[in-house]
Amino acid sequence: MKAKVSTYLLQRLSESSTWRGLLMLATAAGITITPEQTDAIVDAGVAVIRSEEHTSELQSPMYLVCRLLLEKK
């Protein structure tokens, strides 16, 4: 269950629309964010999440086994 939730959250956070929605909630709460800041936050947020996904893939047992098999050839 915990793995499913974290996978779901990572998938949502890898989409710029999720970040834009979160920023809209922040502005509704009274936080002032310029359009330039919005773009920078969205780009950075998506990049961090995608980087994390890539790192997780590289550390997965399947990837490690494949890498070891390729190194033996």
Distance bins in CASP14 RR format, pairs under 12 A and 6 or more apart:
PFRMAT RR
TARGET T0000
AUTHOR 0000-0000-0000
RMODE 2
METHOD distances of the structure
MODEL  1
1 7 0 0 0 0 0 1 0 0 0 0 0
1 8 0 0 0 0 0 1 0 0 0 0 0
2 8 0 0 0 0 0 1 0 0 0 0 0
2 9 0 0 0 0 0 1 0 0 0 0 0
3 9 0 0 0 0 0 1 0 0 0 0 0
3 10 0 0 0 0 0 1 0 0 0 0 0
3 56 0 0 0 0 0 1 0 0 0 0 0
4 10 0 0 0 0 0 1 0 0 0 0 0
4 11 0 0 0 0 0 1 0 0 0 0 0
5 11 0 0 0 0 0 1 0 0 0 0 0
5 12 0 0 0 0 0 1 0 0 0 0 0
6 12 0 0 0 0 0 1 0 0 0 0 0
6 13 0 0 0 0 0 1 0 0 0 0 0
6 49 0 0 0 0 0 1 0 0 0 0 0
6 52 0 0 0 0 0 1 0 0 0 0 0
6 53 0 0 0 0 0 1 0 0 0 0 0
6 56 0 0 0 0 1 0 0 0 0 0 0
7 13 0 0 0 0 0 1 0 0 0 0 0
7 14 0 0 0 0 0 1 0 0 0 0 0
7 49 0 0 0 0 0 1 0 0 0 0 0
7 52 0 0 0 0 0 1 0 0 0 0 0
7 53 0 0 0 0 1 0 0 0 0 0 0
7 56 0 0 0 0 1 0 0 0 0 0 0
8 14 0 0 0 0 0 1 0 0 0 0 0
8 15 0 0 0 0 0 1 0 0 0 0 0
8 18 0 0 0 0 0 1 0 0 0 0 0
9 15 0 0 0 0 0 1 0 0 0 0 0
9 18 0 0 0 0 1 0 0 0 0 0 0
9 49 0 0 0 0 1 0 0 0 0 0 0
9 52 0 0 0 0 0 1 0 0 0 0 0
9 53 0 0 0 0 0 1 0 0 0 0 0
10 18 0 0 0 0 0 1 0 0 0 0 0
10 45 0 0 0 0 0 1 0 0 0 0 0
10 46 0 0 0 0 0 1 0 0 0 0 0
10 48 0 0 0 0 0 1 0 0 0 0 0
10 49 1 0 0 1 0 0 0 0 0 0 0
10 50 0 0 0 0 1 0 0 0 0 0 0
10 51 0 0 0 0 0 1 0 0 0 0 0
10 52 1 0 0 1 0 0 0 0 0 0 0
10 53 1 0 0 1 0 0 0 0 0 0 0
10 54 0 0 0 0 0 1 0 0 0 0 0
10 55 0 0 0 0 0 1 0 0 0 0 0
10 56 0 0 0 0 1 0 0 0 0 0 0
10 57 0 0 0 0 0 1 0 0 0 0 0
11 17 0 0 0 0 0 1 0 0 0 0 0
11 18 0 0 0 0 1 0 0 0 0 0 0
11 46 0 0 0 0 0 1 0 0 0 0 0
11 49 0 0 0 0 1 0 0 0 0 0 0
11 50 0 0 0 0 0 1 0 0 0 0 0
11 52 0 0 0 0 0 1 0 0 0 0 0
11 53 0 0 0 0 1 0 0 0 0 0 0
12 18 1 0 1 0 0 0 0 0 0 0 0
12 19 0 0 0 0 1 0 0 0 0 0 0
12 21 0 0 0 0 0 1 0 0 0 0 0
12 22 0 0 0 0 0 1 0 0 0 0 0
12 45 0 0 0 0 0 1 0 0 0 0 0
12 46 0 0 0 0 0 1 0 0 0 0 0
12 49 0 0 0 0 1 0 0 0 0 0 0
13 19 1 0 0 1 0 0 0 0 0 0 0
13 20 0 0 0 0 0 1 0 0 0 0 0
13 21 0 0 0 0 0 1 0 0 0 0 0
13 22 0 0 0 0 1 0 0 0 0 0 0
13 42 0 0 0 0 0 1 0 0 0 0 0
13 44 0 0 0 0 0 1 0 0 0 0 0
13 45 1 0 0 1 0 0 0 0 0 0 0
13 46 1 0 0 1 0 0 0 0 0 0 0
13 47 0 0 0 0 0 1 0 0 0 0 0
13 48 0 0 0 0 1 0 0 0 0 0 0
13 49 1 0 1 0 0 0 0 0 0 0 0
13 50 0 0 0 0 1 0 0 0 0 0 0
13 51 0 0 0 0 0 1 0 0 0 0 0
13 52 0 0 0 0 1 0 0 0 0 0 0
13 53 0 0 0 0 1 0 0 0 0 0 0
14 42 0 0 0 0 0 1 0 0 0 0 0
14 45 0 0 0 0 1 0 0 0 0 0 0
14 46 1 0 0 1 0 0 0 0 0 0 0
14 47 0 0 0 0 1 0 0 0 0 0 0
14 48 0 0 0 0 1 0 0 0 0 0 0
14 49 1 0 1 0 0 0 0 0 0 0 0
14 50 1 0 1 0 0 0 0 0 0 0 0
14 51 0 0 0 0 0 1 0 0 0 0 0
14 52 0 0 0 0 1 0 0 0 0 0 0
14 53 1 0 0 1 0 0 0 0 0 0 0
14 54 0 0 0 0 0 1 0 0 0 0 0
14 56 0 0 0 0 0 1 0 0 0 0 0
15 21 0 0 0 0 0 1 0 0 0 0 0
15 22 0 0 0 0 0 1 0 0 0 0 0
15 42 0 0 0 0 1 0 0 0 0 0 0
15 45 0 0 0 0 0 1 0 0 0 0 0
15 46 1 0 0 1 0 0 0 0 0 0 0
15 49 0 0 0 0 1 0 0 0 0 0 0
15 50 0 0 0 0 0 1 0 0 0 0 0
16 22 0 0 0 0 0 1 0 0 0 0 0
16 23 0 0 0 0 0 1 0 0 0 0 0
16 38 0 0 0 0 0 1 0 0 0 0 0
16 39 0 0 0 0 1 0 0 0 0 0 0
16 40 0 0 0 0 0 1 0 0 0 0 0
16 41 0 0 0 0 0 1 0 0 0 0 0
16 42 1 0 1 0 0 0 0 0 0 0 0
16 43 1 0 0 1 0 0 0 0 0 0 0
16 44 0 0 0 0 0 1 0 0 0 0 0
16 45 0 0 0 0 1 0 0 0 0 0 0
16 46 1 0 1 0 0 0 0 0 0 0 0
16 47 0 0 0 0 0 1 0 0 0 0 0
16 49 0 0 0 0 0 1 0 0 0 0 0
16 50 0 0 0 0 0 1 0 0 0 0 0
17 23 0 0 0 0 0 1 0 0 0 0 0
17 24 0 0 0 0 0 1 0 0 0 0 0
17 42 0 0 0 0 1 0 0 0 0 0 0
17 46 0 0 0 0 0 1 0 0 0 0 0
18 24 0 0 0 0 0 1 0 0 0 0 0
18 25 0 0 0 0 0 1 0 0 0 0 0
18 41 0 0 0 0 0 1 0 0 0 0 0
18 42 0 0 0 0 1 0 0 0 0 0 0
18 45 0 0 0 0 1 0 0 0 0 0 0
18 46 0 0 0 0 1 0 0 0 0 0 0
18 49 0 0 0 0 1 0 0 0 0 0 0
19 25 0 0 0 0 0 1 0 0 0 0 0
19 26 0 0 0 0 0 1 0 0 0 0 0
19 33 0 0 0 0 0 1 0 0 0 0 0
19 37 0 0 0 0 0 1 0 0 0 0 0
19 38 0 0 0 0 1 0 0 0 0 0 0
19 39 0 0 0 0 0 1 0 0 0 0 0
19 40 0 0 0 0 0 1 0 0 0 0 0
19 41 1 0 0 1 0 0 0 0 0 0 0
19 42 1 0 1 0 0 0 0 0 0 0 0
19 43 0 0 0 0 1 0 0 0 0 0 0
19 44 0 0 0 0 1 0 0 0 0 0 0
19 45 1 0 1 0 0 0 0 0 0 0 0
19 46 1 0 0 1 0 0 0 0 0 0 0
19 47 0 0 0 0 0 1 0 0 0 0 0
19 48 0 0 0 0 0 1 0 0 0 0 0
19 49 0 0 0 0 1 0 0 0 0 0 0
20 26 0 0 0 0 0 1 0 0 0 0 0
20 27 0 0 0 0 0 1 0 0 0 0 0
20 33 0 0 0 0 0 1 0 0 0 0 0
20 35 0 0 0 0 0 1 0 0 0 0 0
20 38 1 0 0 1 0 0 0 0 0 0 0
20 39 0 0 0 0 1 0 0 0 0 0 0
20 41 0 0 0 0 1 0 0 0 0 0 0
20 42 1 0 1 0 0 0 0 0 0 0 0
20 43 0 0 0 0 0 1 0 0 0 0 0
20 45 0 0 0 0 0 1 0 0 0 0 0
20 46 0 0 0 0 0 1 0 0 0 0 0
21 27 0 0 0 0 1 0 0 0 0 0 0
21 28 0 0 0 0 1 0 0 0 0 0 0
21 33 0 0 0 0 0 1 0 0 0 0 0
21 38 0 0 0 0 1 0 0 0 0 0 0
21 41 0 0 0 0 0 1 0 0 0 0 0
21 42 0 0 0 0 1 0 0 0 0 0 0
22 28 0 0 0 0 0 1 0 0 0 0 0
22 29 0 0 0 0 0 1 0 0 0 0 0
22 31 0 0 0 0 0 1 0 0 0 0 0
22 33 0 0 0 0 0 1 0 0 0 0 0
22 38 0 0 0 0 0 1 0 0 0 0 0
22 41 0 0 0 0 1 0 0 0 0 0 0
22 42 0 0 0 0 1 0 0 0 0 0 0
22 45 0 0 0 0 1 0 0 0 0 0 0
22 46 0 0 0 0 0 1 0 0 0 0 0
23 29 0 0 0 0 0 1 0 0 0 0 0
23 30 0 0 0 0 0 1 0 0 0 0 0
23 31 0 0 0 0 1 0 0 0 0 0 0
23 32 0 0 0 0 0 1 0 0 0 0 0
23 33 1 0 1 0 0 0 0 0 0 0 0
23 34 0 0 0 0 0 1 0 0 0 0 0
23 35 0 0 0 0 0 1 0 0 0 0 0
23 37 0 0 0 0 1 0 0 0 0 0 0
23 38 1 0 1 0 0 0 0 0 0 0 0
23 39 0 0 0 0 1 0 0 0 0 0 0
23 40 0 0 0 0 0 1 0 0 0 0 0
23 41 1 0 0 1 0 0 0 0 0 0 0
23 42 1 0 0 1 0 0 0 0 0 0 0
23 43 0 0 0 0 0 1 0 0 0 0 0
23 44 0 0 0 0 0 1 0 0 0 0 0
23 45 0 0 0 0 0 1 0 0 0 0 0
24 30 0 0 0 0 0 1 0 0 0 0 0
24 31 0 0 0 0 0 1 0 0 0 0 0
24 33 0 0 0 0 1 0 0 0 0 0 0
24 38 0 0 0 0 1 0 0 0 0 0 0
24 41 0 0 0 0 0 1 0 0 0 0 0
24 42 0 0 0 0 0 1 0 0 0 0 0
25 31 0 0 0 0 1 0 0 0 0 0 0
25 33 0 0 0 0 0 1 0 0 0 0 0
26 32 0 0 0 0 1 0 0 0 0 0 0
26 33 1 0 0 1 0 0 0 0 0 0 0
26 37 0 0 0 0 0 1 0 0 0 0 0
26 38 0 0 0 0 1 0 0 0 0 0 0
26 41 0 0 0 0 1 0 0 0 0 0 0
27 33 1 0 1 0 0 0 0 0 0 0 0
27 34 0 0 0 0 0 1 0 0 0 0 0
27 35 0 0 0 0 0 1 0 0 0 0 0
27 37 0 0 0 0 0 1 0 0 0 0 0
27 38 0 0 0 0 1 0 0 0 0 0 0
27 41 0 0 0 0 0 1 0 0 0 0 0
31 37 0 0 0 0 0 1 0 0 0 0 0
31 38 0 0 0 0 0 1 0 0 0 0 0
31 41 0 0 0 0 0 1 0 0 0 0 0
32 38 0 0 0 0 0 1 0 0 0 0 0
33 39 0 0 0 0 0 1 0 0 0 0 0
33 40 0 0 0 0 1 0 0 0 0 0 0
33 41 1 0 0 1 0 0 0 0 0 0 0
33 42 0 0 0 0 0 1 0 0 0 0 0
34 40 0 0 0 0 1 0 0 0 0 0 0
34 41 0 0 0 0 0 1 0 0 0 0 0
35 41 0 0 0 0 0 1 0 0 0 0 0
35 42 0 0 0 0 0 1 0 0 0 0 0
36 42 0 0 0 0 0 1 0 0 0 0 0
36 43 0 0 0 0 0 1 0 0 0 0 0
37 43 0 0 0 0 0 1 0 0 0 0 0
37 44 0 0 0 0 0 1 0 0 0 0 0
38 44 0 0 0 0 0 1 0 0 0 0 0
38 45 0 0 0 0 0 1 0 0 0 0 0
39 45 0 0 0 0 0 1 0 0 0 0 0
39 46 0 0 0 0 0 1 0 0 0 0 0
40 46 0 0 0 0 0 1 0 0 0 0 0
40 47 0 0 0 0 0 1 0 0 0 0 0
41 47 0 0 0 0 0 1 0 0 0 0 0
41 48 0 0 0 0 0 1 0 0 0 0 0
42 48 0 0 0 0 0 1 0 0 0 0 0
42 49 0 0 0 0 0 1 0 0 0 0 0
43 49 0 0 0 0 0 1 0 0 0 0 0
43 50 0 0 0 0 0 1 0 0 0 0 0
44 50 0 0 0 0 0 1 0 0 0 0 0
44 51 0 0 0 0 0 1 0 0 0 0 0
45 51 0 0 0 0 1 0 0 0 0 0 0
45 52 0 0 0 0 1 0 0 0 0 0 0
46 52 0 0 0 0 0 1 0 0 0 0 0
46 53 0 0 0 0 0 1 0 0 0 0 0
47 53 0 0 0 0 0 1 0 0 0 0 0
47 54 0 0 0 0 0 1 0 0 0 0 0
48 54 0 0 0 0 0 1 0 0 0 0 0
48 55 0 0 0 0 0 1 0 0 0 0 0
49 55 0 0 0 0 0 1 0 0 0 0 0
49 56 0 0 0 0 0 1 0 0 0 0 0
50 56 0 0 0 0 0 1 0 0 0 0 0
50 57 0 0 0 0 0 1 0 0 0 0 0
51 57 0 0 0 0 0 1 0 0 0 0 0
51 58 0 0 0 0 0 1 0 0 0 0 0
52 58 0 0 0 0 0 1 0 0 0 0 0
52 59 0 0 0 0 0 1 0 0 0 0 0
53 59 0 0 0 0 0 1 0 0 0 0 0
53 60 0 0 0 0 0 1 0 0 0 0 0
54 60 0 0 0 0 0 1 0 0 0 0 0
54 63 0 0 0 0 0 1 0 0 0 0 0
55 63 0 0 0 0 0 1 0 0 0 0 0
56 62 0 0 0 0 0 1 0 0 0 0 0
56 63 0 0 0 0 1 0 0 0 0 0 0
57 63 1 0 0 1 0 0 0 0 0 0 0
57 64 0 0 0 0 0 1 0 0 0 0 0
57 66 0 0 0 0 0 1 0 0 0 0 0
57 67 0 0 0 0 0 1 0 0 0 0 0
58 64 0 0 0 0 1 0 0 0 0 0 0
58 66 0 0 0 0 0 1 0 0 0 0 0
58 67 0 0 0 0 1 0 0 0 0 0 0
59 67 0 0 0 0 0 1 0 0 0 0 0
60 66 0 0 0 0 1 0 0 0 0 0 0
60 67 0 0 0 0 0 1 0 0 0 0 0
61 67 0 0 0 0 0 1 0 0 0 0 0
61 68 0 0 0 0 0 1 0 0 0 0 0
62 68 0 0 0 0 0 1 0 0 0 0 0
62 69 0 0 0 0 0 1 0 0 0 0 0
63 69 0 0 0 0 0 1 0 0 0 0 0
63 70 0 0 0 0 0 1 0 0 0 0 0
64 70 0 0 0 0 0 1 0 0 0 0 0
64 71 0 0 0 0 0 1 0 0 0 0 0
65 71 0 0 0 0 0 1 0 0 0 0 0
65 72 0 0 0 0 0 1 0 0 0 0 0
66 72 0 0 0 0 0 1 0 0 0 0 0
66 73 0 0 0 0 0 1 0 0 0 0 0
67 73 0 0 0 0 0 1 0 0 0 0 0
END
